[in-house]
């Protein structure tokens, strides 16, 4: 799995987890999805992605979106 795919899978998992937590635990968990969405938008414009940095340090192979 490349870095690009790992970041997208992680972001999707965070959004889904946030929706589930907001439904079954507390509605304010939806703010986690808002944070993930804002982070995806800023990463698209700046190329800076904290999740990509962590995955790179874990040894995930580089893709083309996050260098």
ZIKA-V91817 format. One record per pair of residues at least 12 apart in sequence whose C-alpha atoms are under 8 Angstrom apart, sorted by the first residue. I is the first residue (numbers start at 1). J is the second residue. Records with the same first field share a line. If there is no record, write none. Layout:
I->J / J
//
This chain:
1->60 / 61
2->60 / 61 / 62 / 63
3->52 / 55 / 56 / 60 / 61 / 62 / 63 / 66
4->52 / 62 / 63 / 64 / 65 / 66
6->55
7->51 / 52 / 55
11->36 / 40
14->32 / 33 / 36
15->32 / 33 / 36
16->33
18->30 / 31 / 32 / 33
19->33
47->65 / 66 / 67
48->66
49->66
52->66
//
